[in-house]
Amino acid sequence: KVIGKDQKDAGLVFDKGLNVIEGASDTGKSYIFQLIDYMFGGSKKPKNIGEARNYTEIRMQINTYDNKKYTFSRQFDDNNVYYAETDISDFDSKQTKKLRAKKDPRDDNNISCFLLGLTGLEGKKLKINARNVTREISFRDVATLCLIDESDIISEISPIYTNNLMDKTVEESLFKLMISGRDDDGLEAYEDPKIFKSKINGRLELIDEMLREKEKLITEINKQTRDLDFDELNLKIEEFTNAMNMSHNLVQEKEVERENIWKEIEALRSQLKQNEELSFRFKLLDKHYKSDLSRLDFINEGNQVINQIKQINCPTCGTLIKSGQIAGYKEINEKEFNISLTAESKNIQLKQKELEETMNQMNVEAGILNISLSEKMKQFESIDQYIANKLKPNININNSRILELLNKKTLISKLDVLKVEINNLAKEKKYYGDKLKEKQKKEPSAQLENNLSDKFVSEVEKLLREWHVVFKKVEFDKTTYDINIDNKPRKDHGKGLRAIYRSAFLIALMKYCILNDKAHPFLMVLDSPLTAYKKHDTTKEDEYDEDIQNYFYDSLSKISKDSSLQIIILENIEPSQVIKKRITFEHFSGNKISGRYGFYPLE
């Protein structure tokens, strides 16, 4: 349906099976076709007719054959389509998702990919040229086989072709896909001839440049190695190698000797460190002894001072103690005290003397250790200088001479390699030169297997017989991708029969796909398939005298509304009353007084 603000909705309901919209000219039948095509991602918007001036939005509900419902919405001037999985009557209450109307190979979020997903054709590849280049299928490709307007219906070109010659290969690939179920994914593509030649010429230029560089390098090497003999180089390399090895052995011996001296140095340093630590501790001990002696002297002097005091107060109560009261105690304690003090002083002095002797001995040992350490350091530095200043320079000189000789030897060997490379480049140059002269391979379009085209033609013949078209044989022409009727190409018939045959071709393709389980939208919209047909005047000798249009409707009306096929016919020719009862039928009267005038309601 089409809606607009403050406007009565304009719409139609189609069912499975046959649907016929019949009526007078200029009542909107072809406009309905344009609406359907536009909603299926067509770039050309419906014709701007007067009746539609206040309408802004098209809505279309699609029911899939697995009972899903999708409603799509598109403004007349919008490049986006919005949809929701719902019935068309509930669309306004649902949250919608956006799809681009135009297919984008970099993004699947478009109406084409959505519809292809419903038909089972999403992601299929179609060949687009003789070089086997492919692209993804678009629903606009498929639309050429199921949406046929009033000008295409009578066209002389094959039903699978559009008027764009550039699309001929891809249209043949699409038909092959529909018939066989096989796409062109996996084809090995050939390069564009211009690009191919450009790459070959570029490669030839590179080869020429490489040849010039290698020939120049050969000239330079010949100058550097002009008077050199390969065997003589080997003898000199051996001589310098032996000299360098001797120097290496001497270095290793001296390094072992240096390492042993270093271990002795470390041991001497360790002994000196221990000596220093002991000396430090002994000095502390001597200081302690001196402190103890000073303490004893202080005690002795204090005792003498106390003896000179005449009156003494009791330390407990403070009462004056008479000297006579403590005389006995004082005499006894003072004597013992002096003996003890003298003994301890002598003991400390003895230890102090022993300590002094020990410290003197340690100082002597430290002097000896320092002398030994100094001598070892001199030995270490002497060996180190000998290695650094004598042996290693000899090694470096010999190594430089060896490298120089090896480089010259490599240059001589490289001459042979360069000659082989030049020979290979010459062969490669000839190969690419020959490739440049070759005509690039082009793959013809894949031909349909005879059994598949025969099955398809059988469906065409069934329809034509049901429509009471008189013929003997229908054949599929693999060069024109069209049918020949009794050896006469379809294009050579009048436009009325061309329309009949084109309809039979496309409906037969749809039936073939459903019978052989091939992917197809299973929808066919035909605009004016019968209008151009006029039957011949009949005589008693004619093989038929009935109207093909009536048999056409009768045959298609037998497609059940429970089937998985839908055909929509937009026509000026009205089916019989019997047929109308079996189909979904809408009549546009073109009369403002009676019946439905056209697609849009009258104001």
C-alpha positions in Angstrom: 0.0 0.0 0.0 0.9 3.7 -0.5 0.2 6.1 2.3 0.2 9.9 2.8 -0.8 12.4 5.5 -4.5 12.9 5.6 -4.9 10.6 2.6 -6.8 7.3 2.2 -4.5 4.4 1.9 -4.1 3.0 -1.7 -3.3 -0.7 -1.6 -3.8 -4.2 -2.9 -3.6 -7.7 -1.4 -2.0 -10.5 -3.4 -2.2 -14.2 -2.6 -0.3 -17.3 -3.6 -1.2 -18.8 -7.0 -2.5 -16.5 -9.8 -3.3 -12.8 -9.2 -4.8 -10.7 -12.0 -5.1 -6.9 -11.9 -7.2 -6.1 -15.0 -8.6 -2.8 -16.2 -8.7 0.1 -18.5 -5.6 2.0 -19.6 -4.3 4.8 -17.4 -5.7 3.3 -14.1 -2.4 2.5 -12.5 -1.6 -1.1 -13.5 1.9 -0.4 -14.8 2.3 2.0 -11.8 1.8 -1.1 -9.5 4.6 -2.8 -11.3 6.9 0.3 -10.7 6.0 0.2 -7.0 6.9 -3.4 -6.6 10.2 -3.0 -8.5 11.1 0.1 -6.4 10.5 -1.8 -3.2 12.7 -4.6 -4.4 15.6 -2.2 -4.6 15.0 -0.5 -8.0 16.8 2.7 -8.5 14.1 4.3 -10.7 11.3 5.6 -8.5 7.7 5.2 -9.6 6.3 7.7 -12.1 5.2 11.0 -10.6 1.5 10.9 -11.4 -1.0 13.4 -10.3 -3.0 10.9 -8.1 0.2 10.3 -6.0 1.1 13.9 -5.3 0.0 13.8 -1.6 1.4 10.3 -1.0 4.9 9.9 0.5 5.5 6.3 1.6 5.2 2.8 0.1 4.8 -0.2 2.3 4.9 -3.8 1.2 4.4 -7.0 3.1 6.2 -10.1 2.0 5.1 -13.5 3.3 7.8 -16.2 2.9 6.9 -19.8 2.1 8.1 -20.8 5.5 5.4 -18.5 7.1 7.5 -15.5 8.1 6.1 -12.0 7.5 8.2 -8.9 6.8 6.9 -5.4 6.1 9.1 -3.0 4.2 8.8 0.8 4.0 10.4 3.3 1.6 9.9 6.9 1.0 9.5 8.0 -2.6 12.8 9.9 -2.5 14.8 7.8 0.0 17.8 5.6 -0.7 17.0 3.5 2.4 14.4 0.8 3.1 13.1 0.2 6.6 11.7 -3.2 7.7 10.3 -5.1 10.6 9.3 -8.7 11.0 5.6 -8.1 11.3 2.2 -7.7 9.5 1.7 -4.5 7.5 -1.1 -3.5 9.9 1.2 -3.5 12.9 4.2 -1.8 11.2 3.8 1.5 13.0 4.0 -0.1 16.4 7.3 -2.0 15.7 10.9 -1.0 15.9 12.4 -1.0 12.4 15.8 -1.8 11.0 17.4 0.1 8.1 18.6 -1.4 4.8 20.2 0.5 1.9 18.3 0.2 -1.3 21.5 -0.1 -3.3 23.7 -3.2 -3.0 27.1 -2.6 -1.6 29.7 -5.4 -2.0 31.5 -4.2 1.1 28.4 -4.3 3.4 25.6 -6.8 3.5 23.2 -4.4 5.1 21.1 -3.8 2.0 17.7 -4.9 0.6 19.4 -7.0 -2.1 21.3 -9.2 0.4 18.1 -9.5 2.5 16.0 -10.7 -0.4 18.7 -13.0 -1.7 18.8 -14.5 1.8 15.1 -15.3 1.5 15.6 -16.9 -1.9 18.7 -19.0 -1.0 20.9 -17.1 -3.5 22.9 -15.0 -1.1 26.7 -15.0 -1.7 26.5 -16.7 -5.0 29.1 -15.7 -7.6 28.5 -14.8 -11.2 31.0 -14.6 -14.0 31.0 -11.1 -15.6 33.4 -11.5 -18.5 35.5 -13.8 -20.6 38.4 -13.5 -18.3 36.5 -15.4 -15.6 36.2 -12.4 -13.3 33.3 -12.8 -10.9 31.1 -10.7 -8.6 28.5 -11.4 -6.0 24.9 -11.8 -7.2 22.5 -9.0 -6.7 18.7 -9.2 -6.4 18.6 -6.8 -9.3 20.1 -9.6 -11.4 17.3 -12.0 -10.3 14.6 -9.3 -10.8 15.2 -9.4 -14.6 13.8 -13.0 -14.5 10.7 -12.3 -12.3 9.7 -8.6 -12.9 8.8 -8.1 -16.5 7.4 -4.7 -17.6 5.2 -4.0 -20.6 8.2 -3.1 -22.9 10.4 -6.0 -22.0 7.5 -8.5 -22.4 7.5 -8.0 -26.2 11.3 -7.6 -26.5 13.2 -9.5 -29.3 16.2 -10.3 -27.1 16.3 -13.4 -24.9 14.3 -13.3 -21.7 17.5 -13.6 -19.7 19.1 -10.5 -21.2 18.6 -6.9 -20.5 19.4 -4.2 -23.1 22.9 -3.7 -21.6 25.4 -5.7 -23.7 28.0 -5.3 -21.0 25.9 -7.6 -18.7 25.4 -10.4 -21.3 28.0 -12.7 -19.6 26.7 -12.2 -16.1 23.1 -12.8 -17.3 24.1 -16.1 -18.9 25.8 -17.0 -15.7 22.7 -16.2 -13.7 20.5 -18.4 -16.0 23.1 -21.3 -15.6 22.9 -20.8 -11.9 19.1 -21.0 -11.8 19.0 -24.1 -14.0 22.0 -26.0 -12.6 22.2 -24.6 -9.0 26.0 -24.1 -9.6 27.5 -20.6 -9.4 30.9 -19.5 -10.8 32.8 -19.4 -7.5 36.2 -21.0 -7.9 36.8 -19.9 -11.5 40.4 -18.9 -12.2 40.3 -15.3 -13.4 42.5 -14.0 -16.2 44.0 -10.6 -16.1 42.8 -7.7 -18.2 44.8 -7.8 -21.5 46.0 -4.2 -21.0 47.1 -4.9 -17.5 48.6 -8.2 -18.5 50.6 -6.5 -21.3 51.6 -3.7 -19.0 52.9 -6.2 -16.4 54.8 -8.2 -19.1 56.4 -5.0 -20.4 57.3 -4.0 -16.9 58.9 -7.4 -16.3 60.9 -7.2 -19.5 62.2 -3.8 -18.5 63.2 -5.2 -15.2 65.0 -8.1 -16.8 66.9 -5.8 -19.1 68.0 -3.7 -16.2 69.1 -6.8 -14.3 71.1 -8.0 -17.3 72.8 -4.6 -17.5 73.7 -4.7 -13.8 75.1 -8.2 -13.9 77.1 -7.6 -17.0 78.6 -4.5 -15.4 79.4 -6.5 -12.3 81.2 -9.1 -14.4 83.4 -6.4 -15.9 84.3 -5.0 -12.5 85.1 -8.5 -11.1 87.4 -9.2 -14.0 89.4 -6.1 -13.3 89.8 -7.0 -9.6 90.8 -10.7 -10.2 92.7 -10.3 -13.5 96.1 -11.9 -12.4 94.8 -14.1 -9.5 95.1 -17.9 -9.5 92.5 -19.9 -7.6 95.0 -22.5 -6.2 97.5 -19.8 -5.1 94.7 -18.0 -3.2 93.9 -21.3 -1.4 97.6 -21.7 -0.3 97.8 -18.1 1.0 94.5 -18.5 2.9 95.9 -21.8 4.5 99.2 -20.0 5.4 97.5 -17.1 7.1 95.0 -19.4 8.8 97.8 -21.5 10.4 99.5 -18.3 11.6 96.2 -17.1 13.1 95.6 -20.4 14.7 99.0 -20.3 16.4 98.2 -16.9 17.8 94.9 -18.1 19.0 96.6 -21.0 20.9 99.1 -18.6 22.5 96.2 -16.3 23.5 94.4 -19.3 25.1 97.6 -20.3 27.0 98.2 -16.7 28.2 94.6 -16.3 29.2 94.8 -19.5 31.3 98.0 -18.1 33.0 96.3 -14.7 33.5 93.2 -16.4 35.0 95.4 -18.3 37.5 97.3 -15.1 38.5 94.0 -13.4 39.0 92.8 -16.2 41.3 96.0 -15.6 43.4 95.3 -11.9 43.4 91.8 -12.5 44.7 93.2 -14.8 47.4 95.7 -12.2 48.6 93.0 -9.5 48.6 90.8 -11.8 50.7 93.7 -12.3 53.2 94.3 -8.6 53.4 90.7 -8.0 54.0 90.6 -10.5 56.8 93.8 -8.9 58.3 92.2 -5.4 58.2 89.0 -6.7 59.9 91.0 -8.3 62.7 93.2 -5.2 63.1 90.1 -3.1 63.4 88.7 -5.5 66.1 92.0 -5.6 68.0 92.1 -1.8 68.1 88.7 -1.8 69.6 89.8 -4.4 72.2 92.9 -2.4 73.0 90.7 0.7 73.5 88.5 -1.4 75.8 91.6 -2.5 77.9 92.7 1.1 78.3 89.2 2.0 79.4 89.2 -0.7 82.0 92.6 0.4 83.4 91.3 4.0 83.6 88.3 2.7 85.5 90.4 0.9 88.0 92.6 4.0 88.6 89.4 6.0 89.1 88.1 3.5 91.7 91.4 3.6 93.6 91.5 7.4 93.7 87.9 7.4 94.9 88.7 5.0 97.8 91.5 7.3 99.0 89.1 10.3 99.0 86.6 8.4 101.1 89.2 7.4 103.7 89.9 11.1 104.4 86.2 11.8 105.3 85.8 11.9 109.2 82.0 11.8 109.5 79.7 9.6 107.6 75.9 9.6 107.4 74.0 6.4 107.2 72.8 5.9 103.6 69.6 4.5 104.9 68.4 6.8 107.7 70.8 9.7 107.4 72.0 9.4 111.0 75.6 10.3 111.7 77.8 7.2 112.0 80.7 7.4 114.3 84.1 6.3 112.9 84.6 3.9 115.7 81.5 2.0 114.8 82.8 1.0 111.3 86.6 0.9 111.9 86.7 -2.9 112.1 84.7 -3.3 108.9 86.7 -0.6 107.0 90.0 -2.1 107.8 89.1 -5.6 106.6 87.3 -4.3 103.3 90.0 -1.9 102.3 92.7 -4.6 102.4 90.7 -7.0 100.3 89.7 -4.2 97.9 93.3 -3.2 97.2 94.4 -6.8 96.6 91.5 -7.3 94.1 92.1 -4.0 92.3 95.9 -4.7 91.9 95.3 -8.2 90.5 92.7 -7.1 87.9 95.0 -4.3 86.8 97.9 -6.7 86.2 95.7 -9.1 84.3 94.5 -6.4 82.0 98.0 -5.1 81.4 99.1 -8.7 80.5 96.4 -9.0 78.0 97.1 -5.6 76.5 100.8 -6.6 76.0 99.8 -9.9 74.3 97.4 -7.9 72.1 100.1 -5.5 71.1 102.4 -8.3 70.1 99.7 -9.9 68.0 98.9 -6.6 66.2 102.5 -6.0 65.4 102.7 -9.5 63.9 99.6 -8.8 61.8 101.1 -5.6 60.5 104.2 -7.5 59.4 102.0 -10.1 57.6 100.0 -7.3 55.9 103.2 -5.8 54.6 104.2 -9.1 53.1 100.7 -9.6 51.6 100.8 -6.1 49.9 104.2 -6.8 48.4 102.9 -10.2 47.0 99.8 -8.5 45.7 101.8 -5.8 44.0 104.0 -8.4 42.3 101.0 -10.4 41.1 99.3 -7.3 39.7 102.4 -6.5 37.7 102.4 -10.1 36.3 98.7 -9.8 35.4 99.1 -6.5 33.7 102.1 -7.7 31.8 100.2 -10.8 30.4 97.2 -8.6 29.6 99.3 -6.1 27.7 101.0 -8.9 25.8 97.7 -10.4 24.7 96.2 -7.0 23.8 99.3 -5.4 22.1 101.0 -8.4 20.6 98.9 -11.5 20.1 95.4 -10.0 19.2 96.8 -7.5 16.7 98.5 -10.5 14.9 95.2 -12.4 14.9 93.4 -9.3 13.5 96.0 -8.8 10.8 95.9 -12.4 9.7 92.1 -12.4 9.8 92.0 -9.3 7.6 94.3 -10.9 5.1 92.2 -14.1 5.1 89.0 -12.1 4.6 90.5 -10.1 1.8 91.7 -13.3 0.1 88.3 -15.0 0.7 86.5 -12.0 -0.8 88.7 -12.3 -4.0 88.0 -16.0 -4.0 84.2 -15.3 -3.7 84.4 -12.8 -6.6 86.0 -15.5 -8.8 83.3 -18.0 -7.8 80.6 -15.3 -8.4 81.6 -15.0 -12.0 80.3 -18.5 -12.7 77.1 -17.7 -10.8 76.6 -14.5 -12.7 77.0 -16.2 -16.0 74.3 -18.8 -15.0 72.0 -15.9 -13.8 72.5 -14.1 -17.1 71.6 -17.2 -19.0 68.5 -17.7 -16.9 67.4 -14.1 -17.4 67.9 -14.4 -21.2 65.6 -17.5 -21.1 63.1 -15.6 -19.0 63.2 -12.6 -21.4 62.4 -14.9 -24.3 59.6 -16.5 -22.3 57.9 -13.2 -21.6 58.6 -11.9 -25.1 56.7 -15.0 -26.4 53.9 -14.4 -23.9 53.5 -10.9 -25.1 53.0 -12.1 -28.7 50.4 -14.7 -27.5 46.7 -13.9 -27.6 45.3 -13.9 -24.1 43.1 -16.9 -23.3 39.4 -16.2 -23.0 37.0 -18.6 -21.5 33.6 -18.9 -23.3 30.5 -18.9 -21.3 29.8 -22.2 -19.7 27.3 -24.2 -21.8 24.3 -25.8 -20.2 24.3 -29.5 -20.1 21.8 -30.9 -22.6 19.8 -32.8 -20.0 19.2 -29.6 -18.0 18.2 -27.5 -21.1 15.9 -30.4 -22.2 14.2 -30.5 -18.8 13.7 -26.8 -19.0 12.3 -26.9 -22.6 10.0 -29.7 -21.5 8.4 -27.2 -19.0 8.1 -24.6 -21.7 6.3 -27.1 -24.0 3.9 -28.1 -21.3 2.8 -24.5 -20.7 2.4 -23.8 -24.4 0.3 -26.9 -24.9 -1.8 -25.9 -21.9 -2.3 -22.5 -23.6 -3.3 -24.2 -26.8 -0.4 -22.7 -28.8 0.1 -24.8 -31.9 3.7 -26.0 -32.4 5.6 -29.2 -33.1 8.8 -28.6 -31.2 10.5 -26.2 -28.9 14.3 -26.0 -28.7 16.7 -24.1 -26.5 19.3 -22.2 -28.6 22.6 -22.1 -26.6 24.0 -19.3 -28.8 21.1 -16.9 -28.2 19.9 -18.2 -24.8 16.4 -18.2 -26.2 13.9 -20.7 -27.5 13.1 -21.6 -31.1 9.6 -22.7 -31.9 9.5 -25.1 -34.9 13.0 -23.9 -35.9 11.9 -20.3 -35.8 13.6 -18.1 -33.3 11.3 -16.4 -30.8 12.5 -13.0 -31.8 11.3 -13.6 -35.4 7.7 -13.9 -34.3 5.2 -11.0 -34.0 5.2 -9.1 -30.7 2.0 -10.8 -29.5 3.5 -14.3 -29.7 6.9 -13.0 -28.5 5.1 -11.9 -25.3 3.3 -15.3 -25.0 6.6 -17.2 -25.6 8.5 -14.9 -23.2 5.9 -15.5 -20.5 6.1 -19.3 -21.1 10.0 -19.1 -20.9 10.0 -17.3 -17.5 7.1 -19.1 -15.9 8.6 -22.5 -17.0 11.9 -21.4 -15.5 10.1 -20.8 -12.2 8.3 -24.2 -12.4 11.5 -25.9 -13.3 13.2 -24.5 -10.2 10.5 -25.6 -7.8 10.3 -29.1 -9.4 14.1 -29.5 -9.3 14.7 -27.9 -5.9 16.6 -24.9 -7.3 16.7 -21.4 -5.8 14.2 -18.9 -7.1 12.0 -16.1 -5.6 9.0 -18.1 -6.9 7.4 -14.8 -7.7 6.5 -13.6 -11.2 5.1 -10.2 -12.1 4.1 -9.8 -15.8 2.9 -6.5 -17.2 0.6 -6.9 -20.3 1.6 -10.4 -21.5 -1.6 -10.8 -23.5 -2.4 -7.3 -24.7 -0.4 -7.5 -27.9 -1.7 -10.9 -28.9 -4.4 -10.9 -31.6 -5.6 -14.3 -32.9 -5.8 -15.1 -36.5 -9.0 -15.3 -38.4 -10.1 -18.9 -38.2 -11.4 -21.3 -40.9 -12.5 -25.0 -40.7 -8.9 -26.0 -41.6 -7.3 -24.2 -38.6 -6.0 -26.4 -35.9 -7.5 -24.3 -33.2 -10.2 -21.7 -32.9 -10.2 -20.9 -29.2 -8.7 -17.8 -27.6 -5.1 -18.4 -26.3 -5.7 -15.7 -23.7 -8.5 -17.7 -22.1 -6.3 -20.9 -22.0 -3.5 -18.8 -20.6 -5.6 -17.7 -17.7 -7.1 -21.1 -17.2 -3.8 -22.9 -17.1 -2.3 -20.5 -14.5 -5.4 -20.4 -12.4 -4.9 -24.0 -11.7 -1.8 -23.1 -9.6 -3.1 -23.8 -6.1 -3.3 -21.0 -3.5 -1.6 -23.6 -1.3 1.4 -23.9 -3.6 4.8 -22.2 -3.3 4.3 -20.1 -6.4 2.9 -16.6 -7.0 2.1 -15.0 -10.3 0.9 -11.4 -10.7 -0.6 -10.4 -14.1 -1.3 -6.7 -14.9 -3.5 -6.8 -18.0 -6.2 -5.2 -20.1 -7.7 -8.6 -20.9 -10.3 -9.8 -18.5 -10.4 -13.5 -17.5 -13.7 -15.4 -17.6 -16.1 -15.5 -14.6 -15.2 -19.1 -14.0 -11.5 -18.3 -13.8 -12.1 -15.3 -11.6 -13.5 -17.5 -8.9 -10.2 -19.5 -8.7 -7.9 -16.6 -8.5 -7.2 -13.3 -6.7 -8.8 -10.7 -9.1 -9.1 -7.0 -9.0 -10.8 -4.9 -11.7 -9.9 -1.2 -12.3 -13.0 0.2 -14.0 -11.6 3.6 -15.0 -15.1 4.8 -14.3 -15.6 7.3 -11.5 -19.2 6.1 -11.0 -18.9 2.3 -10.8 -16.4 -0.1 -9.3 -12.9 0.7 -8.3 -11.5 3.4 -10.5 -7.8 2.6 -10.3 -5.0 2.0 -7.8 -5.4 5.3 -6.0 -8.8 6.1 -4.5 -10.7 9.1 -6.0 -10.6 12.3 -4.0 
